[in-house]
Structures are given as structure tokens and as C-alpha cells.
Amino acid sequence: MVELVRGLWEAMERRDWDAVERLLHPEFRCWWPQTGERFDRPGYLRVNRHYPGDWHIRVLRVDAAGDEVVSEVEVAVDGRLDRAVSFFRARDERLVDLREYWPEPSPVPEWRRGWSLPGA
Amino acid sequence: MVELVRGLWEAMERRDWDAVERLLHPEFRCWWPQTGERFDRPGYLRVNRHYPGDWHIRVLRVDAAGDEVVSEVEVAVDGRLDRAVSFFRARDERLVDLREYWPEPSPVPEWRRGWSLPGA
């Protein structure tokens, strides 16, 4: 399953939407907990094809984790560096389930300013 | 290492700071990529002891992932439900490294409004 996930990120980076579709099970579901959005296979393809900006993906790690595979990727888009943490499941040698987080940069809250290590 | 991580979340929920400290290696480092903050063991204890609100932790999953352990927890705080995704490493049977994401709720961007599955 690790290879399926690596293949997905590579196909996304190539904008090879036929390959992306082939890696996904017909009953594929993507869930983005932060917005509450859920996408089926056509919806997931649509969102990624239309995602704004000239984005480029760098895979930081892909590892089996229980009955899932977890990946962390860095996405460079318009001078910004985003990260995604993705949990995949597979069925019949295709990816069938994706739960994905996009943690955004945020300021240090006032109450703990100065508590982190210097240089951070 | 999975048991160390479960123990950490349980000790945090009990506010048992001595137990938290014992589970952490003296060279422990925590990194929060979203704010850029890094904490050593005393700093991590300080931040968690002073974290505002009456927070309660529910562990959703803990799994080995390569040379790390990944956990997802739900944190109920003041009527809000946050999630944390945490990647731990251990050394000498204590937790020595933590990279932790706190993905925040966000609105659905205008360009893809209506593209997700109904009911989502």
C-alpha cells in the first residue's frame, strides 16, 4: 500500500489525472475534517485538477501505520510551503479511503510568547 | 513505543505532570511546525500545564509508523473539538522527539463550494 500512496503523489505532481483515477477505488472517499468536505472519486479529481496555483509536491515520508498508510508531504505553492498529513486505506489494491489534514501556519499565542527555545 | 504514547496522553489527561516528565527523555524536543515553536522537556511541561481552558483528550488511534509512532487525538476544550496529529520517536524507552500538528477548522473556499458530497 505504501507504493500506491507514493504512486498517487507522483501522479498528482505529473498532473497525470488518468493515473490518479486508476489508483483510486471506484468507492473512494476523501474526507477533509477541517472543512467537513467529503469527496468521491470524481469530486476528488475535480478539486485537484482545479486547485489554484502552480503547486509542487515533495514527499517527506510514507509509512504503514496499523491498517492505514500515513504520508507527510510538503506542497510549494506560489512561494508558500504547505504541509499535508494523509491517512489512506486500500481495498482490492486501490486506495479507497483518505482522511487528510492541512495544518496551516499560525502565530504564537500571547500567553506563551518567549517560552520556546531560542532560534525557533 | 505505542504504550509510551498511550501513557503520555493518559498522564496528560490526569494532569499528572510527574508521570509526563518520567515518560520524556531528558533530551526531549517538541516541534510545532505551524508556529515554528520548539520546546525542551521543561518547556513542554510548562506549555501543557498552562494551556488555557478545561481541555480533555480522547485518543482516536496510536500506531507504529516506520521508526515513529503516530497518534490522532481529539481535544475537547470549552465546547470546541480540536484534533492533534503527533509523530513520536523514542530513545532508551522514553519519548525523545515529537512533531505535532494542530489542524484548525477552516471555511470551504469559494472556488469549490458545492463540489463536496451532500450532507458533508
gemmi code that builds the backbone of each chain (N, CA, C; Angstrom):
import gemmi

chains = {
    "A": [
        ("MET", (0.833, -1.223, 0.000), (0.000, 0.000, 0.000), (0.860, 1.263, 0.000)),
        ("VAL", (2.062, 1.170, 0.616), (2.986, 2.307, 0.581), (3.272, 2.724, -0.866)),
        ("GLU", (3.428, 1.723, -1.747), (3.739, 2.051, -3.151), (2.556, 2.729, -3.855)),
        ("LEU", (1.335, 2.334, -3.494), (0.150, 3.007, -4.039), (0.155, 4.495, -3.680)),
        ("VAL", (0.506, 4.763, -2.433), (0.483, 6.149, -1.964), (1.588, 6.960, -2.640)),
        ("ARG", (2.780, 6.358, -2.721), (3.861, 7.059, -3.442), (3.451, 7.321, -4.897)),
        ("GLY", (2.791, 6.322, -5.499), (2.333, 6.468, -6.878), (1.319, 7.584, -7.028)),
        ("LEU", (0.443, 7.717, -6.036), (-0.559, 8.789, -6.102), (0.108, 10.161, -6.088)),
        ("TRP", (1.037, 10.370, -5.158), (1.682, 11.692, -5.077), (2.471, 11.973, -6.345)),
        ("GLU", (3.121, 10.934, -6.889), (3.883, 11.150, -8.139), (2.946, 11.490, -9.299)),
        ("ALA", (1.825, 10.793, -9.389), (0.865, 11.068, -10.470), (0.265, 12.464, -10.320)),
        ("MET", (0.006, 12.865, -9.075), (-0.517, 14.221, -8.842), (0.504, 15.258, -9.314)),
        ("GLU", (1.768, 15.050, -8.944), (2.809, 16.013, -9.325), (2.926, 16.110, -10.856)),
        ("ARG", (2.731, 14.977, -11.547), (2.785, 14.975, -13.025), (1.495, 15.492, -13.658)),
        ("ARG", (0.473, 15.765, -12.830), (-0.872, 16.109, -13.345), (-1.356, 15.011, -14.299)),
        ("ASP", (-1.053, 13.774, -13.947), (-1.472, 12.628, -14.759), (-2.795, 12.112, -14.155)),
        ("TRP", (-3.883, 12.759, -14.545), (-5.179, 12.506, -13.887), (-5.714, 11.124, -14.203)),
        ("ASP", (-5.349, 10.567, -15.371), (-5.755, 9.177, -15.651), (-5.080, 8.228, -14.660)),
        ("ALA", (-3.812, 8.459, -14.391), (-3.107, 7.598, -13.431), (-3.681, 7.763, -12.031)),
        ("VAL", (-4.001, 9.004, -11.656), (-4.615, 9.224, -10.336), (-5.911, 8.422, -10.246)),
        ("GLU", (-6.733, 8.512, -11.275), (-8.022, 7.805, -11.260), (-7.812, 6.295, -11.127)),
        ("ARG", (-6.828, 5.755, -11.847), (-6.575, 4.308, -11.796), (-6.134, 3.837, -10.408)),
        ("LEU", (-5.487, 4.720, -9.658), (-5.006, 4.334, -8.316), (-6.122, 4.364, -7.277)),
        ("LEU", (-7.256, 4.961, -7.642), (-8.359, 5.111, -6.686), (-9.450, 4.086, -6.955)),
        ("HIS", (-9.971, 3.507, -5.873), (-11.086, 2.564, -5.958), (-12.352, 3.314, -6.407)),
        ("PRO", (-13.233, 2.654, -7.165), (-14.488, 3.339, -7.546), (-15.276, 3.862, -6.343)),
        ("GLU", (-15.135, 3.209, -5.195), (-15.857, 3.682, -3.993), (-15.010, 4.601, -3.121)),
        ("PHE", (-13.955, 5.125, -3.693), (-13.057, 6.030, -2.958), (-13.814, 7.175, -2.291)),
        ("ARG", (-13.406, 7.480, -1.048), (-13.902, 8.657, -0.341), (-12.738, 9.408, 0.275)),
        ("CYS", (-12.750, 10.706, 0.072), (-11.788, 11.599, 0.725), (-12.535, 12.431, 1.748)),
        ("TRP", (-11.951, 12.585, 2.938), (-12.552, 13.423, 3.983), (-11.521, 14.439, 4.439)),
        ("TRP", (-11.905, 15.716, 4.370), (-11.082, 16.794, 4.908), (-11.752, 17.299, 6.184)),
        ("PRO", (-11.320, 16.803, 7.360), (-12.010, 17.161, 8.604), (-12.066, 18.665, 8.884)),
        ("GLN", (-11.084, 19.415, 8.399), (-11.047, 20.834, 8.764), (-12.186, 21.632, 8.144)),
        ("THR", (-12.569, 21.274, 6.903), (-13.689, 21.961, 6.252), (-14.963, 21.131, 6.324)),
        ("GLY", (-14.849, 19.855, 6.703), (-16.005, 18.968, 6.707), (-16.346, 18.422, 5.327)),
        ("GLU", (-15.534, 18.749, 4.323), (-15.834, 18.267, 2.971), (-15.507, 16.782, 2.806)),
        ("ARG", (-16.371, 16.105, 2.040), (-16.131, 14.722, 1.625), (-16.266, 14.673, 0.116)),
        ("PHE", (-15.365, 13.953, -0.534), (-15.376, 13.848, -1.993), (-15.364, 12.396, -2.424)),
        ("ASP", (-16.092, 12.098, -3.484), (-15.961, 10.787, -4.122), (-14.842, 10.879, -5.167)),
        ("ARG", (-14.643, 9.824, -5.929), (-13.524, 9.832, -6.873), (-13.623, 10.966, -7.898)),
        ("PRO", (-14.778, 11.159, -8.544), (-14.839, 12.290, -9.491), (-14.643, 13.647, -8.799)),
        ("GLY", (-15.192, 13.790, -7.611), (-15.058, 15.056, -6.893), (-13.615, 15.337, -6.498)),
        ("TYR", (-12.917, 14.290, -6.072), (-11.505, 14.433, -5.679), (-10.650, 14.832, -6.881)),
        ("LEU", (-10.924, 14.187, -8.031), (-10.202, 14.548, -9.251), (-10.485, 16.007, -9.623)),
        ("ARG", (-11.747, 16.408, -9.529), (-12.135, 17.762, -9.910), (-11.418, 18.799, -9.040)),
        ("VAL", (-11.438, 18.549, -7.717), (-10.815, 19.514, -6.804), (-9.321, 19.626, -7.075)),
        ("ASN", (-8.663, 18.492, -7.297), (-7.211, 18.552, -7.509), (-6.844, 19.163, -8.854)),
        ("ARG", (-7.639, 18.868, -9.893), (-7.386, 19.474, -11.214), (-7.517, 20.982, -11.168)),
        ("HIS", (-8.430, 21.461, -10.325), (-8.714, 22.902, -10.296), (-8.037, 23.618, -9.150)),
        ("TYR", (-7.209, 22.887, -8.384), (-6.612, 23.536, -7.221), (-5.744, 24.708, -7.685)),
        ("PRO", (-5.998, 25.912, -7.154), (-5.327, 27.108, -7.697), (-3.818, 27.118, -7.410)),
        ("GLY", (-3.085, 27.759, -8.288), (-1.656, 27.974, -8.070), (-0.815, 26.912, -8.750)),
        ("ASP", (0.478, 27.225, -8.880), (1.424, 26.296, -9.519), (2.061, 25.450, -8.409)),
        ("TRP", (1.303, 24.446, -7.933), (1.733, 23.684, -6.762), (2.654, 22.531, -7.146)),
        ("HIS", (3.609, 22.276, -6.248), (4.558, 21.173, -6.430), (4.712, 20.406, -5.126)),
        ("ILE", (4.715, 19.093, -5.261), (4.661, 18.211, -4.101), (6.025, 17.589, -3.831)),
        ("ARG", (6.453, 17.643, -2.558), (7.646, 16.912, -2.132), (7.221, 15.949, -1.032)),
        ("VAL", (7.454, 14.670, -1.282), (7.049, 13.650, -0.314), (8.090, 13.585, 0.798)),
        ("LEU", (7.667, 13.801, 2.041), (8.582, 13.756, 3.180), (8.679, 12.357, 3.757)),
        ("ARG", (7.580, 11.617, 3.809), (7.586, 10.251, 4.317), (6.279, 9.564, 3.993)),
        ("VAL", (6.389, 8.255, 3.818), (5.219, 7.394, 3.620), (5.492, 6.126, 4.432)),
        ("ASP", (4.599, 5.799, 5.352), (4.811, 4.623, 6.199), (3.494, 3.919, 6.491)),
        ("ALA", (3.554, 2.604, 6.545), (2.423, 1.825, 7.041), (2.202, 2.171, 8.503)),
        ("ALA", (0.926, 2.294, 8.907), (0.563, 2.618, 10.297), (-0.717, 1.865, 10.599)),
        ("GLY", (-0.565, 0.700, 11.266), (-1.743, -0.134, 11.508), (-2.342, -0.558, 10.171)),
        ("ASP", (-3.640, -0.410, 10.005), (-4.278, -0.792, 8.741), (-4.352, 0.379, 7.768)),
        ("GLU", (-3.575, 1.430, 8.059), (-3.547, 2.593, 7.179), (-2.110, 2.836, 6.714)),
        ("VAL", (-1.985, 3.766, 5.793), (-0.670, 4.300, 5.431), (-0.724, 5.791, 5.696)),
        ("VAL", (0.302, 6.307, 6.349), (0.363, 7.739, 6.629), (1.437, 8.378, 5.770)),
        ("SER", (1.126, 9.523, 5.194), (2.146, 10.281, 4.474), (2.162, 11.712, 4.972)),
        ("GLU", (3.349, 12.310, 4.887), (3.505, 13.754, 5.068), (4.114, 14.283, 3.791)),
        ("VAL", (3.496, 15.305, 3.231), (4.052, 15.934, 2.038), (4.139, 17.434, 2.263)),
        ("GLU", (5.085, 18.025, 1.553), (5.242, 19.464, 1.553), (4.759, 19.937, 0.195)),
        ("VAL", (3.935, 20.955, 0.182), (3.410, 21.477, -1.079), (3.862, 22.925, -1.225)),
        ("ALA", (4.708, 23.155, -2.229), (5.149, 24.515, -2.523), (4.132, 25.120, -3.483)),
        ("VAL", (3.549, 26.246, -3.099), (2.557, 26.881, -3.966), (2.678, 28.390, -3.826)),
        ("ASP", (3.032, 29.035, -4.959), (3.120, 30.494, -5.004), (3.982, 31.043, -3.864)),
        ("GLY", (5.157, 30.441, -3.678), (6.104, 30.946, -2.677), (5.788, 30.552, -1.253)),
        ("ARG", (4.701, 29.813, -1.047), (4.338, 29.360, 0.291), (4.648, 27.870, 0.406)),
        ("LEU", (4.945, 27.382, 1.621), (5.144, 25.940, 1.840), (4.033, 25.414, 2.735)),
        ("ASP", (3.127, 24.627, 2.168), (2.088, 23.975, 2.966), (2.524, 22.554, 3.289)),
        ("ARG", (1.861, 21.957, 4.291), (2.079, 20.548, 4.580), (0.734, 19.840, 4.627)),
        ("ALA", (0.720, 18.593, 4.177), (-0.455, 17.753, 4.337), (-0.056, 16.471, 5.050)),
        ("VAL", (-0.908, 16.048, 5.981), (-0.764, 14.756, 6.649), (-1.977, 13.925, 6.250)),
        ("SER", (-1.723, 12.770, 5.617), (-2.783, 11.999, 4.952), (-2.780, 10.566, 5.458)),
        ("PHE", (-3.957, 10.063, 5.762), (-4.118, 8.672, 6.192), (-4.950, 7.937, 5.159)),
        ("PHE", (-4.375, 6.897, 4.557), (-5.019, 6.156, 3.468), (-5.370, 4.740, 3.914)),
        ("ARG", (-6.459, 4.214, 3.333), (-6.753, 2.784, 3.386), (-6.882, 2.273, 1.956)),
        ("ALA", (-6.675, 0.972, 1.781), (-6.779, 0.385, 0.447), (-7.793, -0.756, 0.450)),
        ("ARG", (-8.321, -1.042, -0.733), (-9.162, -2.225, -0.943), (-8.914, -2.675, -2.383)),
        ("ASP", (-8.764, -3.985, -2.586), (-8.546, -4.528, -3.925), (-7.401, -3.800, -4.646)),
        ("GLU", (-6.351, -3.535, -3.907), (-5.142, -2.897, -4.464), (-5.369, -1.514, -5.056)),
        ("ARG", (-6.401, -0.840, -4.529), (-6.565, 0.571, -4.867), (-6.865, 1.349, -3.589)),
        ("LEU", (-6.590, 2.636, -3.635), (-6.852, 3.475, -2.459), (-8.348, 3.739, -2.362)),
        ("VAL", (-8.912, 3.499, -1.179), (-10.378, 3.575, -1.046), (-10.792, 4.631, -0.018)),
        ("ASP", (-9.869, 5.056, 0.811), (-10.237, 5.971, 1.888), (-9.069, 6.897, 2.180)),
        ("LEU", (-9.376, 8.175, 2.323), (-8.347, 9.177, 2.622), (-8.913, 10.178, 3.618)),
        ("ARG", (-8.195, 10.319, 4.718), (-8.525, 11.340, 5.736), (-7.313, 12.269, 5.759)),
        ("GLU", (-7.516, 13.542, 5.465), (-6.356, 14.388, 5.189), (-6.439, 15.719, 5.921)),
        ("TYR", (-5.319, 16.079, 6.543), (-5.218, 17.329, 7.303), (-4.256, 18.277, 6.599)),
        ("TRP", (-4.631, 19.551, 6.609), (-3.786, 20.607, 6.057), (-3.532, 21.636, 7.157)),
        ("PRO", (-2.561, 21.328, 8.050), (-2.300, 22.270, 9.151), (-1.686, 23.568, 8.639)),
        ("GLU", (-2.281, 24.683, 8.975), (-1.832, 25.984, 8.465), (-0.889, 26.675, 9.461)),
        ("PRO", (0.001, 27.502, 8.930), (0.844, 28.304, 9.821), (-0.025, 29.163, 10.739)),
        ("SER", (0.421, 29.388, 11.966), (-0.342, 30.258, 12.867), (0.624, 31.000, 13.777)),
        ("PRO", (0.207, 32.178, 14.268), (1.090, 32.956, 15.143), (1.199, 32.305, 16.515)),
        ("VAL", (2.276, 32.603, 17.220), (2.454, 32.127, 18.596), (1.486, 32.897, 19.489)),
        ("PRO", (0.644, 32.193, 20.256), (-0.278, 32.910, 21.149), (0.472, 33.731, 22.199)),
        ("GLU", (-0.142, 34.830, 22.569), (0.470, 35.781, 23.510), (0.906, 35.100, 24.816)),
        ("TRP", (0.059, 34.206, 25.353), (0.304, 33.657, 26.698), (1.571, 32.821, 26.781)),
        ("ARG", (2.082, 32.326, 25.639), (3.295, 31.514, 25.734), (4.454, 32.097, 24.927)),
        ("ARG", (4.332, 33.374, 24.592), (5.399, 34.006, 23.809), (6.695, 34.015, 24.631)),
        ("GLY", (7.803, 33.607, 24.002), (9.079, 33.574, 24.709), (9.358, 32.276, 25.442)),
        ("TRP", (8.419, 31.319, 25.393), (8.637, 30.067, 26.111), (9.360, 29.028, 25.264)),
        ("SER", (9.397, 29.221, 23.951), (10.037, 28.217, 23.103), (11.553, 28.420, 23.110)),
        ("LEU", (12.272, 27.432, 22.589), (13.728, 27.505, 22.581), (14.188, 28.634, 21.664)),
        ("PRO", (15.291, 29.294, 22.008), (15.807, 30.385, 21.178), (16.094, 29.883, 19.769)),
        ("GLY", (15.904, 30.758, 18.793), (16.175, 30.404, 17.395), (15.004, 29.733, 16.730)),
        ("ALA", (13.986, 29.370, 17.487), (12.831, 28.685, 16.882), (11.868, 29.717, 16.297)),
    ],
    "B": [
        ("MET", (6.720, 1.167, 21.981), (6.647, 2.644, 21.935), (5.197, 3.116, 21.900)),
        ("VAL", (4.309, 2.291, 21.311), (2.884, 2.624, 21.320), (2.391, 2.831, 22.760)),
        ("GLU", (2.864, 1.985, 23.670), (2.407, 2.096, 25.069), (2.926, 3.373, 25.738)),
        ("LEU", (4.137, 3.793, 25.372), (4.654, 5.071, 25.881), (3.744, 6.213, 25.475)),
        ("VAL", (3.305, 6.182, 24.214), (2.482, 7.283, 23.701), (1.107, 7.262, 24.362)),
        ("ARG", (0.517, 6.074, 24.491), (-0.773, 5.986, 25.201), (-0.620, 6.492, 26.639)),
        ("GLY", (0.502, 6.105, 27.268), (0.762, 6.551, 28.635), (0.879, 8.065, 28.731)),
        ("LEU", (1.512, 8.668, 27.737), (1.653, 10.130, 27.747), (0.285, 10.802, 27.704)),
        ("TRP", (-0.574, 10.357, 26.774), (-1.897, 11.004, 26.663), (-2.706, 10.793, 27.929)),
        ("GLU", (-2.588, 9.612, 28.525), (-3.334, 9.355, 29.766), (-2.813, 10.228, 30.908)),
        ("ALA", (-1.504, 10.365, 31.001), (-0.921, 11.198, 32.055), (-1.304, 12.665, 31.848)),
        ("MET", (-1.327, 13.103, 30.585), (-1.745, 14.485, 30.307), (-3.192, 14.692, 30.751)),
        ("GLU", (-4.057, 13.747, 30.419), (-5.475, 13.881, 30.785), (-5.644, 13.928, 32.308)),
        ("ARG", (-4.794, 13.184, 33.038), (-4.844, 13.194, 34.510), (-4.153, 14.412, 35.121)),
        ("ARG", (-3.510, 15.238, 34.268), (-2.673, 16.343, 34.769), (-1.619, 15.802, 35.734)),
        ("ASP", (-1.097, 14.620, 35.418), (-0.072, 14.007, 36.261), (1.282, 14.387, 35.665)),
        ("TRP", (1.748, 15.575, 36.022), (2.931, 16.144, 35.357), (4.198, 15.397, 35.705)),
        ("ASP", (4.249, 14.773, 36.898), (5.411, 13.942, 37.218), (5.481, 12.743, 36.274)),
        ("ALA", (4.321, 12.133, 35.993), (4.299, 10.991, 35.076), (4.674, 11.438, 33.667)),
        ("VAL", (4.174, 12.598, 33.238), (4.544, 13.112, 31.910), (6.061, 13.257, 31.838)),
        ("GLU", (6.641, 13.874, 32.862), (8.086, 14.104, 32.860), (8.857, 12.789, 32.776)),
        ("ARG", (8.392, 11.771, 33.531), (9.097, 10.486, 33.518), (9.047, 9.788, 32.159)),
        ("LEU", (7.991, 10.072, 31.387), (7.862, 9.434, 30.064), (8.747, 10.104, 29.020)),
        ("LEU", (9.268, 11.282, 29.344), (10.053, 12.044, 28.377), (11.546, 11.911, 28.668)),
        ("HIS", (12.325, 11.737, 27.616), (13.779, 11.679, 27.707), (14.310, 13.062, 28.109)),
        ("PRO", (15.407, 13.106, 28.881), (15.971, 14.428, 29.219), (16.285, 15.278, 27.988)),
        ("GLU", (16.593, 14.632, 26.857), (16.890, 15.405, 25.640), (15.659, 15.584, 24.753)),
        ("PHE", (14.493, 15.375, 25.314), (13.237, 15.514, 24.568), (13.138, 16.868, 23.853)),
        ("ARG", (12.649, 16.802, 22.613), (12.324, 18.017, 21.861), (10.944, 17.878, 21.242)),
        ("CYS", (10.156, 18.916, 21.384), (8.856, 19.012, 20.715), (8.948, 20.101, 19.657)),
        ("TRP", (8.401, 19.827, 18.478), (8.372, 20.823, 17.392), (6.944, 20.986, 16.917)),
        ("TRP", (6.470, 22.226, 16.938), (5.164, 22.551, 16.381), (5.393, 23.323, 15.074)),
        ("PRO", (5.369, 22.632, 13.930), (5.718, 23.299, 12.669), (4.835, 24.503, 12.338)),
        ("GLN", (3.596, 24.517, 12.822), (2.701, 25.605, 12.416), (3.100, 26.954, 13.000)),
        ("THR", (3.615, 26.930, 14.241), (4.063, 28.189, 14.858), (5.576, 28.322, 14.806)),
        ("GLY", (6.261, 27.225, 14.463), (7.721, 27.234, 14.475), (8.316, 27.046, 15.862)),
        ("GLU", (7.474, 26.839, 16.863), (7.994, 26.690, 18.233), (8.641, 25.320, 18.440)),
        ("ARG", (9.733, 25.340, 19.229), (10.393, 24.114, 19.700), (10.520, 24.213, 21.210)),
        ("PHE", (10.230, 23.099, 21.873), (10.290, 23.079, 23.331), (11.163, 21.933, 23.803)),
        ("ASP", (11.908, 22.188, 24.871), (12.609, 21.091, 25.560), (11.654, 20.505, 26.605)),
        ("ARG", (12.137, 19.580, 27.410), (11.234, 18.923, 28.362), (10.602, 19.913, 29.341)),
        ("PRO", (11.401, 20.794, 29.979), (10.737, 21.757, 30.879), (9.753, 22.682, 30.147)),
        ("GLY", (10.113, 23.095, 28.935), (9.228, 23.980, 28.175), (7.925, 23.308, 27.787)),
        ("TYR", (8.031, 22.037, 27.414), (6.837, 21.279, 27.031), (5.907, 21.108, 28.238)),
        ("LEU", (6.487, 20.800, 29.386), (5.682, 20.690, 30.609), (5.011, 22.021, 30.934)),
        ("ARG", (5.766, 23.083, 30.808), (5.238, 24.417, 31.141), (4.049, 24.781, 30.253)),
        ("VAL", (4.219, 24.558, 28.928), (3.147, 24.906, 27.995), (1.897, 24.086, 28.285)),
        ("ASN", (2.072, 22.794, 28.542), (0.890, 21.959, 28.758), (0.215, 22.263, 30.104)),
        ("ARG", (1.013, 22.541, 31.124), (0.428, 22.913, 32.428), (-0.387, 24.182, 32.336)),
        ("HIS", (0.039, 25.093, 31.468), (-0.622, 26.405, 31.396), (-1.578, 26.520, 30.223)),
        ("TYR", (-1.772, 25.421, 29.484), (-2.635, 25.530, 28.304), (-4.043, 25.939, 28.738)),
        ("PRO", (-4.570, 27.025, 28.173), (-5.836, 27.563, 28.698), (-7.026, 26.641, 28.422)),
        ("GLY", (-8.012, 26.726, 29.283), (-9.269, 26.006, 29.072), (-9.293, 24.681, 29.814)),
        ("ASP", (-10.497, 24.140, 29.960), (-10.686, 22.848, 30.635), (-10.659, 21.757, 29.570)),
        ("TRP", (-9.458, 21.416, 29.116), (-9.307, 20.516, 27.973), (-9.332, 19.051, 28.396)),
        ("HIS", (-9.907, 18.239, 27.509), (-9.976, 16.792, 27.737), (-9.619, 16.050, 26.464)),
        ("ILE", (-8.810, 14.999, 26.638), (-8.223, 14.305, 25.496), (-8.911, 12.979, 25.258)),
        ("ARG", (-9.293, 12.730, 23.996), (-9.775, 11.406, 23.619), (-8.832, 10.857, 22.556)),
        ("VAL", (-8.234, 9.708, 22.834), (-7.278, 9.126, 21.890), (-8.045, 8.403, 20.785)),
        ("LEU", (-7.830, 8.798, 19.547), (-8.518, 8.164, 18.416), (-7.736, 6.975, 17.881)),
        ("ARG", (-6.418, 7.070, 17.859), (-5.572, 5.972, 17.380), (-4.124, 6.219, 17.731)),
        ("VAL", (-3.410, 5.127, 17.934), (-1.961, 5.168, 18.138), (-1.389, 3.989, 17.366)),
        ("ASP", (-0.472, 4.243, 16.447), (0.092, 3.157, 15.634), (1.557, 3.405, 15.354)),
        ("ALA", (2.310, 2.323, 15.351), (3.681, 2.400, 14.866), (3.653, 2.762, 13.386)),
        ("ALA", (4.599, 3.616, 12.971), (4.696, 4.052, 11.576), (6.174, 4.237, 11.270)),
        ("GLY", (6.777, 3.213, 10.640), (8.224, 3.283, 10.411), (8.947, 3.343, 11.753)),
        ("ASP", (9.883, 4.273, 11.894), (10.608, 4.389, 13.166), (9.928, 5.383, 14.108)),
        ("GLU", (8.703, 5.741, 13.784), (7.946, 6.653, 14.627), (6.656, 5.982, 15.109)),
        ("VAL", (5.971, 6.672, 16.004), (4.601, 6.293, 16.357), (3.727, 7.496, 16.052)),
        ("VAL", (2.602, 7.244, 15.380), (1.683, 8.338, 15.061), (0.432, 8.203, 15.914)),
        ("SER", (-0.028, 9.315, 16.448), (-1.309, 9.313, 17.157), (-2.206, 10.409, 16.611)),
        ("GLU", (-3.502, 10.153, 16.677), (-4.505, 11.196, 16.454), (-5.316, 11.281, 17.730)),
        ("VAL", (-5.455, 12.486, 18.257), (-6.296, 12.680, 19.437), (-7.278, 13.815, 19.166)),
        ("GLU", (-8.408, 13.712, 19.871), (-9.413, 14.758, 19.823), (-9.330, 15.480, 21.157)),
        ("VAL", (-9.302, 16.783, 21.133), (-9.218, 17.559, 22.365), (-10.462, 18.434, 22.477)),
        ("ALA", (-11.290, 18.115, 23.465), (-12.472, 18.934, 23.736), (-12.042, 20.059, 24.655)),
        ("VAL", (-12.272, 21.301, 24.235), (-11.879, 22.435, 25.064), (-12.907, 23.549, 24.882)),
        ("ASP", (-13.566, 23.862, 25.999), (-14.537, 24.961, 26.004), (-15.549, 24.832, 24.865)),
        ("GLY", (-16.109, 23.626, 24.694), (-17.159, 23.424, 23.692), (-16.655, 23.252, 22.277)),
        ("ARG", (-15.330, 23.341, 22.083), (-14.759, 23.170, 20.754), (-14.086, 21.795, 20.700)),
        ("LEU", (-14.014, 21.185, 19.505), (-13.284, 19.924, 19.341), (-12.086, 20.172, 18.437)),
        ("ASP", (-10.893, 20.103, 19.019), (-9.671, 20.206, 18.216), (-9.137, 18.812, 17.949)),
        ("ARG", (-8.230, 18.725, 16.976), (-7.531, 17.472, 16.735), (-6.044, 17.721, 16.688)),
        ("ALA", (-5.284, 16.748, 17.173), (-3.834, 16.814, 17.023), (-3.348, 15.540, 16.359)),
        ("VAL", (-2.400, 15.696, 15.436), (-1.726, 14.567, 14.807), (-0.262, 14.667, 15.221)),
        ("SER", (0.246, 13.618, 15.885), (1.540, 13.682, 16.564), (2.424, 12.533, 16.111)),
        ("PHE", (3.668, 12.842, 15.811), (4.650, 11.829, 15.424), (5.747, 11.807, 16.483)),
        ("PHE", (5.903, 10.650, 17.117), (6.863, 10.491, 18.215), (8.013, 9.576, 17.809)),
        ("ARG", (9.196, 9.834, 18.408), (10.318, 8.884, 18.399), (10.714, 8.610, 19.845)),
        ("ALA", (11.326, 7.462, 20.060), (11.761, 7.105, 21.416), (13.267, 6.824, 21.422)),
        ("ARG", (13.855, 6.960, 22.621), (15.247, 6.550, 22.849), (15.332, 6.081, 24.304)),
        ("ASP", (16.011, 4.960, 24.536), (16.146, 4.440, 25.914), (14.787, 4.336, 26.615)),
        ("GLU", (13.802, 3.882, 25.857), (12.452, 3.666, 26.419), (11.777, 4.909, 26.972)),
        ("ARG", (12.161, 6.071, 26.403), (11.420, 7.285, 26.707), (11.193, 8.043, 25.394)),
        ("LEU", (10.205, 8.904, 25.408), (9.904, 9.694, 24.205), (10.926, 10.808, 24.090)),
        ("VAL", (11.547, 10.916, 22.919), (12.645, 11.879, 22.758), (12.347, 12.927, 21.693)),
        ("ASP", (11.363, 12.672, 20.857), (11.099, 13.586, 19.745), (9.609, 13.585, 19.436)),
        ("LEU", (9.059, 14.777, 19.268), (7.638, 14.929, 18.943), (7.484, 16.027, 17.901)),
        ("ARG", (6.838, 15.667, 16.802), (6.481, 16.651, 15.749), (4.966, 16.631, 15.703)),
        ("GLU", (4.341, 17.774, 15.973), (2.902, 17.741, 16.231), (2.162, 18.821, 15.452)),
        ("TYR", (1.061, 18.388, 14.831), (0.222, 19.294, 14.034), (-1.120, 19.483, 14.713)),
        ("TRP", (-1.621, 20.708, 14.659), (-2.943, 21.054, 15.191), (-3.764, 21.672, 14.059)),
        ("PRO", (-4.323, 20.818, 13.192), (-5.084, 21.368, 12.062), (-6.380, 22.024, 12.534)),
        ("GLU", (-6.580, 23.262, 12.146), (-7.733, 24.035, 12.621), (-8.885, 23.968, 11.634)),
        ("PRO", (-10.103, 24.091, 12.146), (-11.259, 24.178, 11.233), (-11.084, 25.364, 10.285)),
        ("SER", (-11.560, 25.217, 9.054), (-11.487, 26.345, 8.124), (-12.696, 26.319, 7.195)),
        ("PRO", (-13.077, 27.481, 6.660), (-14.247, 27.542, 5.775), (-13.930, 26.911, 4.426)),
        ("VAL", (-14.952, 26.466, 3.715), (-14.780, 25.937, 2.356), (-14.485, 27.111, 1.422)),
        ("PRO", (-13.375, 27.046, 0.667), (-13.073, 28.156, -0.252), (-14.159, 28.305, -1.323)),
        ("GLU", (-14.359, 29.543, -1.736), (-15.412, 29.880, -2.708), (-15.321, 29.035, -3.977)),
        ("TRP", (-14.092, 28.818, -4.504), (-13.926, 28.187, -5.817), (-14.423, 26.747, -5.858)),
        ("ARG", (-14.547, 26.084, -4.715), (-15.004, 24.697, -4.758), (-16.287, 24.475, -3.965)),
        ("ARG", (-16.990, 25.589, -3.671), (-18.219, 25.466, -2.892), (-19.240, 24.647, -3.685)),
        ("GLY", (-19.844, 23.673, -3.052), (-20.844, 22.842, -3.744), (-20.264, 21.620, -4.414)),
        ("TRP", (-18.942, 21.448, -4.349), (-18.335, 20.290, -5.030), (-18.287, 19.057, -4.137)),
        ("SER", (-18.430, 19.227, -2.819), (-18.339, 18.063, -1.939), (-19.664, 17.304, -1.932)),
        ("LEU", (-19.605, 16.098, -1.377), (-20.799, 15.256, -1.344), (-21.865, 15.901, -0.452)),
        ("PRO", (-23.134, 15.722, -0.805), (-24.209, 16.304, 0.018), (-24.145, 15.755, 1.442)),
        ("GLY", (-24.548, 16.594, 2.387), (-24.568, 16.184, 3.793), (-23.233, 16.388, 4.474)),
        ("ALA", (-22.219, 16.727, 3.700), (-20.884, 16.890, 4.296), (-20.767, 18.298, 4.873)),
    ],
}
model = gemmi.Model(1)
for chain_id, residues in chains.items():
    chain = gemmi.Chain(chain_id)
    for i, (resn, *xyz) in enumerate(residues, 1):
        res = gemmi.Residue()
        res.name, res.seqid = resn, gemmi.SeqId(i, " ")
        for name, pos in zip(("N", "CA", "C"), xyz):
            atom = gemmi.Atom()
            atom.name, atom.element = name, gemmi.Element(name[0])
            atom.pos, atom.b_iso = gemmi.Position(*pos), 0.0
            res.add_atom(atom)
        chain.add_residue(res)
    model.add_chain(chain)
structure = gemmi.Structure()
structure.add_model(model)
structure.setup_entities()
